[in-house]
Amino acid sequence: MDKLTLGILAHVDAGKTTLSEALLYKGGALRTLGRVDHANAFLDTDDQEKERGITIFSKQAVLPLEDVDFTLLDTPGHVDFAAEAERVLGVLDCALLVISAPDGPQGHTLTLWKLLERHGVPTFLFLNKMDQPGVDRQSLLSKLRGALSDGILDFSGYGSASFWEEAALGDEGALEEYMEQGRLTDHTLRRLIARRRVFPCLFGSALKLEGVETLLDSLSRFAPRPRWGAEFGARVFKISRDPQGARLTHLKLTGGSLRVKSTLPGVEGKVEQIRIYSGAKFTPVEEAPAGTVCAVTGLKGTAPGQALGAERPWAPPALEAVMTYQLILPQGADPHAVLPRLRLLCEEDPQLCLEWKEDLGEIHMRLMGQVQAEVLKRQIQERFGLAVDFGPGSIVYRETIAAAVEGVGHFEPLRHYAEVHLLLEPLPRGRGVEIASACDQDALAVNWQRLILTHLAEKSHRGVLTGSPITDVRLTLVSGRAHEKHTEGGDFRQATYRAVRQGLMKARSILLEPWYDFRLELPAASLGRALSDIQRMGGETGPAQPLGEEAVLTGSVPVSAMGDYAAEVAAYTKGRGRLTCTAGLYRPCGEQDKVVEALGYDPERDVDDPAGSVFCAHGAGYNVPWNEVEKHMHLAALELGGPPSTEERPEPQQPRRAVPPSGGLEADRELMGIFEKTYGAVKPRAFHPPPPVPPRRESREAAKPPKGKPLPSGPEYLLVDGYNILFAWEELKTLARDDLDAARKTLMDILSNYQGFKNNRVILVFDAYKVPQGTGSVVKYHNIHVVYTKEAETADSYIEKASYRLSQEGVRVRVATSDGPIQFIILGHGALRMSAPELRGEVEQARVEIANILKRNNMKLPSGPVKAAFEKARGERDDLSVSERGKREQR
């Protein structure tokens, strides 16, 4: 029998828990109906939930039907506990979004919809409270399709001609089936729902049990059936404790099975008990198959969002608190004794982000709102006997950097040794912190590289303006050094932290502040006041949308300026206005200097995050300030190619992953063919970087890079990192959003013309390392060669090896890329580097000179791809390359 996990989500007061109760009752899992207002609902087991009449913690219930076993996960509907609801989404096979029919889609409904879309969860909709007067079904459907998706399909009309017509629009296969058979099979409907092309919508009243049986039947027939793997895999979505204090790891098995007394890879402890919860009660089992949602005792160190076994890692949460509050302890309480107890709460809700500020002697926590603060105060009182309070909230700022910079860290007290060099690069807004390695295995062993990457990921690194966490930064390991006898794991932790900090001290830092995305519904007569207020706050709005006699205004506004604007809205609209805010992106702070001065953070006095390094001389360690450490380092510094650029790094089509060199070019005959055809047979020789310098201070002179060799005199090769260039040129980047193949072909045409004029040899390299079983390929396109790398080989890795081989064979090599680490590496090979803007300048110059030549010969420059890309002209493409036109000129 199939096992499916169904999550029930809704805006607060939409009737979600009442519907859960009705589904369990109609499905035979409950004998009597409970009610939220009677404080006896089956899934509201916590005292505060019963008192407040809201769901605070996600709950599980088992619902066995004839052909499928459902596990219902009831989630909180209040916005203050939205993070708890988001943690559940990663284990759902499908979701049921409940909407109050009299109210229609609310602001939090839109937030939940975006989260479901982000996690790719197939979704059913249930419009509740249809028994209330004044509810119009067609009007509701129109609102839902306008606010959520055109794929919302009224399943109450199942079987009618109009139903099949609308369903068949899901994709071409469904349309063909409908044209042939006049209807769709259940299998096809299930496929459309699984791919989020169709969203079944049903109607009823959970309190009166109307439409509940139809909903159960639709879920049983059309909910997608996932396929589970044979290898063990699981996802942790919640940590809690039972009334006896036992730690519970709530997880969903996504492959294999789990038995009692088994141990899990990478997890401390062993499985003592497997519990299948339904409400407050549970049933212990000896073994749980794939698809089961259970709670496990005996495991230590697990955390929400953790992937176990063969399961892939989760994406970081999209919702987070933007306000931090001081936790005020009762008189005489010792903070150091309280902190370990509070960390138990942070295990259950990691987004509380507990922080001990040593310099102030204060404990701070991040909260979503006032209701969460009240719930948390009572939790602390009941569990730990502490009557705490919260101070006024303050904004959670973040920091980033304006341009790429190298950070170096060295840790060498007596009998210890570690050195780390990192490249810090800015990323587009909302990307967070990315970690990668471009360090060769011959320079630093893989085990040390992995340890450094672990240290980069294990903590939230703080900026140097206000001590706020950094974001939108890529940290790339480019080099490092260990000692055979004296290096220990903790040495690299110190060197890594110091390298990050030293890089931040050198960089131009930018303070970021959080913004709210808001939705404001209000009478049309109050629209002018609202627009004026948003403008005063420095916010942004889109065009107002009419909604009957009301208007809907959406936009963004800084959190610091919003304040208690919801109360103002209620006042000037006489209670008719509704404001909903959700956390948006972080943006540069408009009053950076003022905020930095007010917070008064001094990075050089921060003893927890030192930026200097420790070196050794005459048997004793000594400190070197951050602004002098480059003079003492044992490895050469990066050359980043001129003054730092303020441009943000372009977003690649596929996220690059660091792959160490995987052997010489001779290992791949197909990729090697291009070089043998152009300059003859090549003797096999493995790729080796320059030999490392011994890690001693007296050998520092030897660590200086050798003087550059004279440029080879052979034919010039230009190696082009395809995706890096494609997404660095704005015109091609815009084209790639609509058609990536067209963007690639346009770049190939541009470089064909360029090579025809420059008379060099262009090799255009595209990443294909994610293509399963890909062996790589080389194709001749007009007069250039286009390389698609093999599986597990990035364009960076290919270019690195190719530039080294060509340089060693007396060939002049230039590499076009804006990737900092690869620029640094190819420079050491004797190759010349060229950034994306520099290549664009050369291509544009070539185009102008070509046009002048043609003009002198009374010929017109056809509207080819170069002109289309750089002058944004539209017209027919001319496949005639410049090289062919040159031959005509000579004739």
N, C-alpha and C positions, 0 to 999 in steps of 0.2 A: 504494500500500500504506500502511496506517495506521502511524503512528509513536507508540508509547506509552512513557512513562517509568514504570518500576516500582521503587519503593523497598522494600528489605528491612530490617525493623527487628525487634529482639528484645532481651530481657534477656540479659546476658552469660552465656555457656555454654549457650544454648538451641539451638545448632547452626545459627546463621544463615549463617555463611560456608560451612559444609559444604553447606547447602541451595543456596546460590548456585552452588557448584561443581557440584552434582548437576544443577541446572537447565541450566547451560551445557553440561554433558556430554551430557545427554539431548536437548538442543535442537540438538546438532551443532556448537556453537561451540568445544568442547574435544575433543581426541583422547584425552587421558588424564586421569584423575582425580587431583587433588592432595588433600592432607589437612593440616588445621591442625596436628595433632600431629607431622607429618613436615616441617613448615616449608616446604612447597612448594605451598601454596594459590595459585590463580591471582590472587586479588584481594588477598592479603596481601603487598604488594610492599616494605614498609618493613622494615628490619632489626629494629627494635624490635617490630614486629608479629609477625615470625617467632619472635623470642626469647620474647616474653610469651604468644604464642598468642591474642591478642585483636586486634580491629580498632580502630585508633586514628584513621585518616583515612578519610573516605568515598571509595569507588572506583567507577569506571564500567566496565561491560562491555556489549558489543553482543550481542544474542541474536536473530538473524533467524529467524522461523518462516514457515510457508506464507502466511498471510494478514495477518501483523502483524510489525513490527520492534520488539522490545522493547529498551530501554536499561535495564539493571539498575544500580541505585545501591545498593551495599552500605554500610551505615552502622555506626558504632561501637555496641556494646551495653553497654559499661561506663558507669556513671552519671557518671564523671568527664569523659566526652567526649559527654555528652548534648546539649550545645550544638551540636556538629558535626552530630549527627543532626537536630536541629531545623532547621538552616539548609537541609537538603535538602528538607524537607517542602513548601516553597512551589513546587517545580518538578515535583512528582509528579502523574501522572494517576491512579495507584492505588497502594496499598501492600499489602505482604505482611507480616503480623505473625506472627512465628514464636514459638511457645510450647513449652517443654519439657513433655511430657506427664507425666513423673513428678513434676515440681515444681509444675505448674499455674501460674496467673497470679501473678506476683511484683509487688512494689511498683513496680519500674521499668516493668513491663508496663502498670500502671495509668497511670503518667506518660505513656508513649508513646501510650496510647489517648486520653488527654485532649488531647494535642498533635494527634493526627490529627483529632479532633473539632473542635478549634479552627480548623484549616486546611481542614476540610471535605473530607478525602481519602477516596475510596471505598476500603474495606479488605477484603482476603481474610485468612483465618487458616489457618495450617498447624500442626497439633499434631504435633510432632516426637518421635522416640524412642518411638514406640508399640510397638516390639519389646521394650521392657524389661518384666520381670515385674511384676505387680500393678497394671497400668494399666487403669482402667475407663473406657470411652468415655462412657457415659451420665453417670457422676459428673463427668467433666471438662466435658461440655457444660453441666451444671447449674451448676457453679462459674463457667464463663465467662459464662453468661447472667446470673447473679447479680452478678458483679463488673463486667462490661463492658456488655452490651446484650441485651435480649430478642430482638433481630433476628438473632442468630447462628443460621445455618441449616446443618444437616448436609447437605452436598452429596454425601456418599456414598450418600444415599438418593434421588438425582435420578431422577425419573420415577414414583415411588411416589405413591399417593393422599395419604399423610400429608405427603409433601414439598410437593405442590401446595397442600394446605390451609394449611400453615405459611407458604409463600411468598406466598399470596394475601392474607395479613393485612397486607402491606406498605402498601397504600393502597386506596382505594375502587375505582380503575380496575382494579387487579389482581384485586380480589375479584369485580367484575362479569364480567371476562374468564373467571375460573375458573368462576363459576356458569353461564356460557353454554357454555364449551367443555370444561370439566373439566380444564384444564391451562393453563399460561402459555407464551407464546412466548419465545424467547431475547431478543428485543428488549425485552419487558416485564421480564424478569429483569435485563437490563442496566440498564434505567431505574431499577429499585428499588435496585440496587447503587450506581448513580451518585448517587442521592439519600440514600444511607446509611440506607435502610429495611431492607435485607437485607445481611448480612455472611456470605459463603460460608465455610464451615469444612470443611477437608479434613484427612486423617490419613495418617501414614506414618512412614518412617525415612529421613532424608536420607543417612546413612552407608551404608545397605544399598540405596539407590535405590528404596525401596518408596514407592509413592504419588506419585512425582515426575512420571511421565507423566500421571497423572490431573490433577495440579495444573497442568501446562503446558496441557493441553487446556481446563481450566476458565478459566485466565487468557486464553487465546486466544479463547474463545467469549464470555465474559461480562464482560471488562474494558471499562469505559465508553470510548467513542470521543469525544474532545473535538473541537470545531470551532475551527479557527484562522482568525484574521482576515487580511485582505489587507494591512493596514498593518503595518510592521515593529514588533515588540515583543519584548522579551527580559527575563529575570530572571537576575541574577547570584546564584549561591549559594555560590561558593567562590573563593578566591584562593590560588594555590600557585606554586611555582617548580620548573622542571625541573632535571635534574642540571647543566645548563650555566648555570643562574642566570636563565634567561628567565622573565619574569613572565607567569603564565597566569591569564586570567579565565575561569572556568568558568561557562557560562550555558546557559539553555534558551530557545530561540526560541519565542515564543508567537504570532507573526504575521509575515507577509511572508517575507522570506529575507535572508540575509547573505552578502555576497561579499567576497573578499579585496580589500584596498586601499580599502575603503569607510570612511567616517568616520561616527561615531554622534553624534546630537544630545546636547549637554551632556557629552561625554566627550572628554578630551584624547588625542591620538594617533589612529592609524588601524589598521585590521585588517591585520596583516602576514601572519598565517597562521591557518587554521582547522584544528584538530586533532580528530579523532574518536578518543577513547581507548577502549581495551579492555584492562584490566589496566595493565601498565607500558608497553605499546606503543601507538602511535597511527598513524592514517592521515591525511595532509593532504588536504583537499578545497578546491576553488575556490569552491564555493557550498554553503550549508546551508539547507534549507527549514524551514518551521515545524514544530515538534515535535522538532527535533534538539537533543540535548544535546552540547555541544562545548566545547573550550578554545580561547581566542583569545589570540594574542600581539600586542603593540604598543599595547595600551590602557593608559592611566595614570589613576590616581585612582579606579578602580572599587572597589567594596566589596561584601561579601556582603549580600544583601538589597536591592541597588539595582535599581530599575525603569528600563528603557531603552525609548525610543520610546513606543509607545502603551500599554505595560504599566502597570497601576496600582501604586501603592506598596504595600509589604508592611506588615503589622502588626509592631510591635516584638517582639523575642523574649520568650518567656514564661519561659525558664530563664536564670538568671544566678547568678554566684558570690556568696556572702554572706560570704566570708572574703577578706581581703587580706593579702599576705605581703611582707615586705621582701626584696628581691633583694640578696644579699651578694656583692659582687664580689671577685675575687682581689686580693691585696696589690699596690698600685701601679697598678691599672687606673683610668683616667680615666672617671668617669661620663658626662661630656659626649661622649666618643668612643664610649662603648658605647650610648648612647641611640638614635642613628640606626639601629644594627644591630637593636636590640630592636624598633624600630618596624616592621621588616619582618615580624616574627612577629605583631605586632598587626594588620597588614594581613590576614594569613591567619586570625587568630582575634581579631576585634574585642572579644570579651568578656574578654580578658585585661586590658583597661583599664589600660594602662601609665601610671604617674603618677610624675613627678619632683617631689619635695618639696624645694624650694629651701632652706627654712629649716632642714631637718634634713640636707640633703645625701644623701637616700636615694631609691632607686628602689623602687616598690611595684607589685605585680601581683596581680590577682584570680584565684584558682584554685578549681576545683571539689573538689579533694581531693588526697590524697597521691600517687596514681598519676599524675595529671596533672603534679604537681610533678617527679616522677622523670623522666617523659618529656621535660618541658621542659628540665630540666637537661642531659640528654644531647643534645637538639637544639642547645642553645646551644654546647655543647662541640664538636659535630661541624661546625656551620656557621660558628661565629665563633672557635673555639679558646679559649673562656673557660670556666674551671672555676668555675662559680657555685654558690651554695647559697641556701637560703631560710630566713629566720628564722621565729620562731613566728607563727602567724596571729592576726589581730585581726578583730573584727566590722566589717562594712561597714554603717555607719549611713546613714540618710537624714533629711531634714528637710522639713517642710511648714509651713503657716501655719494659724492658727485662724479667721481672718476676712478679709474683703476689705479691701484697702488700696491706696492709690495710690503708685506709685513714679515719681520724676521724675529725669531726668538731663540735664545741660546741659554742652556742651563748646564753649568759645569762647576758645581762645588766639588770638593775633593772626592774622588772615586765615583763621580757621576758624569754623564755626558749625553747631551742631545742637542741637535740644532734643527730648526724647522724654518722653511721659507714658504710663505703663502702668497697667492695672488688674490687680492680683494677687488671685486668688480661690482658695479651697480647693476641692478636688474630692474625691469619694469615694475610698476606699482602692483602690489598684491601677490608677488611671487614668493615672499618669505625669504628664508635662508636656504641656499642650495650648497651642497658640498660635493666636491669632485677631486680627482687626482690626475695630474699630468706628469707625475714623477716616474722616471724609468726604474725598473726593477734592479738594474745593475748598479744604480746609484744608491738605492735604499731598498732593503729587503721588503717583500710583500707584507710580512707580518708586522713590521714597523709602520708601513703605510696604513694598514688597516687600523692599527692602534691610534695613529694620529687622526684618522677620519672619525674614529669612535669618540675621541676627545673633542673634536669639533662639534659633534652632534649631541654630546651628553649634557650640555648646559646652554642656557640662554646667555649669549655674549652681550655685554652692556656697552653702549656707546659712550663717548667722551664728552658730550655736551651736557647731558642731564643724568647720565647713568641709566637711561632707558634702554630696553632691549633693541638690538639692531634688527633690521628687516630689509628685504629686497636687495640682498647681497649674495654673491656667489663667492665661496671660499674654496680656492683650488690649491692643493698641495703641489708645488712645483719642484721642490728639492728638499733634502734633509740628510742628516748624517748621524750615525750611531757609532759607538765604540765596541769592539769585540768583547772587552772584559768589563767595562765600567757602566754600560748603559742598562738601566732598569726601566720598567714600564712607567713609573711615576715621573721619570725624567722627561719623557716626551709629553706628558700632561702639562708640566710646567713650561716647556719650550713652546708648545702649541698655544696655550693661553696667552703667553707673552707675545707671540708672533701676531695673533689677532689684535691684541691691544696696541702693539707698536704700529701696526698698519693703520689703525683707526686714529692714532695720534698724528700720523703724517697726513692723513686724508683731509679733504674739505668735507666736513660732516653736515648733514641736513637734518633738521628736526622735523618730524612728521607728527601731525595731529589727526585724531580720528574724525571722520565725518559720518553723519547719519544719512541714510536714504529714507525719505519720508513720503507718506501718502496722506493727504489732507482732504477730507470730504467736508464740505461746508455749503451753506446757502449761497446762491450765486451773488446775492447782494453784498456778501462779505468778502468776495474774491479780491477786490482792490486792496482792502486792509491786509489780507494775507500776503499778497504779492509785495506790498510795501515792507512788511515785517521781514520776509525772507531776504529781500534786498538789503535791508538794514543789517541783518545778521551775516551778510557776506555769502549767502547761499546761492544755489542755482535752481532754476525751475524749468520744466518743459511746458509746452502749451497746455492750458487748462482744458479738461475734457468735460463736456456737459453730461449730467446724469439726472435727467428729469428737471426738477426745479433746483437741483443742486449742481455743484461743480466739483471736479476731482483735480487736485493739484499734486503733482509728483515732482521730486527733485532731491537735492542733497544740500546739507548745511553743516557747518562745523559743530561738533558736539559742545565745544566750549561756549558757543553762542546760543545754542538751543535753550539751555536752562530749563525752566518750568513753563515752557511755552504752551504745553497742553492745557494748563489751567487758564492761560490767556485766551486760547481758542474757545474753551467752554464758556468763558465770560462774554466775549464779544459776539459769539453766535447764539447766546442764550441756551446753551446746552445742545445745540443741533450739530455742532462741528465735531469731527472725529479725527484725531491725529495718531498715526501709527509710525513709529520710527524703528528702523533696524540698522545694525552696524554696517557701514559701508567700508570703502577703502580708506587708507591713511594717505594724507596729502601734505605737501610742505606747509609748515606753520607760518601764518602771515605775520606773527609777532615773535619770531624766533629769538631775537636778542633780548626782548623783554622777558620771555619765559625762562630763558637760560639764566639771566641775571636773578630772577626771582627764586629759582630753585637752588642756585648757589652751589652747584656740584663742581668739585675740584678733582679732575681725574688723576693728577699727580699725587694726591694724598690718599687715594683709594688703595689701601693695603691688600684688599681682597683681589684686585685685578691690576697687578703691577705691569707697566709697559716696558720697563728696563730688562736687561738680561744679566745673567751671572756667568762670569768667566773665572778661570783659574790661573794663578801665577805663583811660583815658588811654594807650591804645596798648600795654597789657601785660596778660597773663592773671594771674588770682589764684584760689586755691583757696577754696571755701566748704564747711564741714563739712556732713555729710548732714542734721543736725538743723536747719540754717538755710537750706537751699537753696530752700524754698518762698517765702521772702521775696524772693528774687532772680529767680525764674522769670519768663519773658516771657509765658507762657500761664497762664490761670486754672486753679486746681486743681479736682479733682473734688469734688463734694459727695455723699458716700456715704449720706446719710440717717440720721444718728444714730450712736450708738456701735456699734462693730463687733459683729456677731452671731457667736456660736460655732457656729451651725448650718452643716452642710455644704450646699453647693449641691446641690439635687435633680438627679438624673440625667435629662436629657431623653430622650424616646422616640426622637428622631433627633438625631445630633450636629449642633449648629448650626455653620454655616460663615458667615464674614463675607462679606456681599455689599454692595458700595457701592450707594447709591441709584441706581436704574436709570431715571430719568426721572420726570416729574410724574405725578400721578394721572390727568391727562387722557389719557394714553397708553393707558389701559385703561378703555374705556367701561363694561364690565360691573361692574367694581369701583367706578367712579365713580357708578353709578346710585344706590347707597344714599344718597349725600350729596345728590344732586339731588332725590330723592324726599322727603327729610326737611326740607331748608331751601332748596330752589330751585336754579336753575342757577348754576353756578360759572364764573367767567371763568378761562380757562387761565392758569396762572402756575407756572413751574418752581420747584422747591424749592431754596432757597439758604440755607445756614447763616449765622450772623452773620459779618461780614467779619473777616478775621484782623488782628491788631495787628502793626505793623512790629517786627521783632526787634531792638530797641535798648533799652539799659538806661534811657535818658532817657525812653523812651515807656512805661515800666512802669506808670505811672498809668493810661494808656489801656487797658492790658490787664485792668483790673479789670472784673468783670461789671457790666453796667448794672443800675440799680435796678429792682426788679420792677414791672411794670405793674399797675394795678388789675385785679381779676378781671373778665372779661367777664360780662355780665348775661344772655346768651342761655340757651337750654336746655342742660342738662348732658349731655355725652356721656361714657360710660365705655368705653374701649378696653381689652379684656382679652386678654393674651397666653395663649392657650388651653393649650398644652402646659406652659408655665412654671407656671401655676396648678395644672394637673392633677397635675403631679408634685411640687408643693410641699405639697399637702394629702394627708396620709397615707392617709385612707380611699379617696380617688380613685386614689392611686398603687397601693394594694393591688388595687383593682378592675381597674386597667389591666393588671396583670400577667396576668390571666386573659382579659380581654376589653376591648381598647382602645375599640372602638365603644361598648360599654356605659358606659365611663367618660366618654367624650365626651358621650353623651346625658344622663348624670346631671348633668354640669356645665352643660349647656344648660338642663336643667330647673331647676336651682338658680338660675341667673341669670334665667330667666323669672320665677320667683317674686319674686326680688329686685327686678327692674325694675318688676313690678306694684305692689310696695309703695312703692318709692322714687320712682316716676314719672319716671325718667330714661330715657336711650336707651342701651342696651347694644349694643356691637359686639364680638362674640367672634371672634378671629382665630386660625386654625390654620395652622401651617406645611404647605405642600404643595410646597415648592420642589424636591423630588426627583422629582415626578411628571413623567415624560417628556411633552413637548408640552402640559403643563398650562397652560390659559389663565386659570385662576383662576375662582372662582365666588362668588356671594353668594346665600344662601338665607334666607328668612324662617322662623324657627322660633318658633311661637306669637307672642310679642310682641317678640322680639329678632332681630337680624341676625347671621348666622354667615358669616364670610368664610374661604374657603380660598384661599391665595395662589397665584399662578401659578408656573410653573417658574422657578427661579433667583431667586425673591424670598422672603426669610424673613419671618416674622411681625414681627421687629424692624424690618426695612426698611419694611414696610407701615405699622406703627404710627408709625414716625418721620415718614413723609410725611403720614399722616393727621392726626396731632396738630398738625403745623405748619400744615396747610391749615385745619383747623377753628379753631385759635387765631387765625389771621389773619382769619377771617371773623366774629369776635366771638362765638364759641361757647365756653362753658365746657367744658374737657376734663380728664378724669382718666385716667391710664393705670395699669392694675393689672399689675405684673410685679415680680419680684425680680431682674431682670437689671440689674446695676450700670451698664454702659455705656448702655443705652437709658434708664435713669432719668436719667442725667446729660444725655443729649441732649434728652429731652423737657422737662426743666426749663428749658433754654435757649429752648425754643419758647413758654414761658409756660404750659404745661400743668402740672397737679398730678400728683404721683406717688403711688402706693399700692403697698405690698408685698403679697405673697401672704398673710402672716398678718393684715395689716390688712383686706384684703378679706374674709377668712374671718370676722374679728370682726364686720364690718358685716353679713355675710350671717346670721350666727348671731343678732345682735341683732334683725335684721328678722324672723327666724323666731319669736323669742320674742314680739315685739310682735304679730305676726300671730296667734299662739296666744292671746294675751291678748284681742285683739279678738273672735276667734271664741268664746272662753270667755264673754265678756260677752254675746254674742248667742246663747248656748246652742247653739253649734255645735262639732263636733269637728274637730281638725286631722287630715286624712287622712294615712295613712302614705305620704307622697310621697317624692320623691327627696332633698329636703333632710333630712328626718328620717332617711331610710335612710343618707345619707352621714355625718351628724354624730352620730347616736345608734346607728349600726350595727345598726339594727333590720331585720328581714327581714319582708316581706309584699308584698301586691299594690301595684303602683304606681298612683296616681291621676293621670290625665292632665289633670285639671282644674287650671288655673293659678290663682295668687292673684288675677291681674287679673280673671279670670272670676268668682271668688268675690266680689271687691270689687263687681262690677256687681250681683250678686245682693243683696249687702248694701244697696246704694243703693236697689234696687227694694223 
